[in-house]
Amino acid sequence: MIFKKDYIKNVIAQALYQGLTPRKLALTCAFGAVLGIFPLFGITTLLCFAAAFLFRLNIPIIQLVNYLMAPLQLILIIPFIKIGISVFKLRPFPYSSDQLLFLFRNDLWTLVKETGLAVAIAIGVWTLLAIPVFFIIFYACFWLANQWKRRSHRELKSQ
């Protein structure tokens, strides 16, 4: 299974051993996480691939982080909409998450028509939060990657 702890550690370790720097690893993880919570379901894989291509990031790792963020993406869509309604002073969103799920499964076109403004609001909130969240994740991952690389280097020297 793709989400097993050992698999994730192995993918990251292989990338570091193949010359991926801690900075590039941190950039890859930060882009994967921030783009992975983009509030438009079904487009994050494309966004991550484009970011990986533009910034020459590791595609397997950015997609792995993106896929790990999928549950959080689904959880955050409604809060993004509610925050956007409050920030942009709009009328409340009339659908519950159960109703949205029903429309997604049964009438996708109605869902798109009815939720277009809500999705735009959610994207606006995501945009406001994306930059600070990106830097928080980047610096946390950079620190972790440096620690991991130093520890791995010390272990190799001691053998």
Secondary structure by P-SEA (a helix, b strand, c coil): ccccaaaaaaaaaaaaaacccaaaaaaaaaaaaaaaaccccccaaaaaaaaaaaacccaaaaaaaaaaaaaaaaaaaaaaaaaaaaaaccccccccaaaaaaaaaccaaaaaaacaaaaaaaaaaaaaaaaaaaaaaaaaaaaaaaaaaaaaaaaaaac
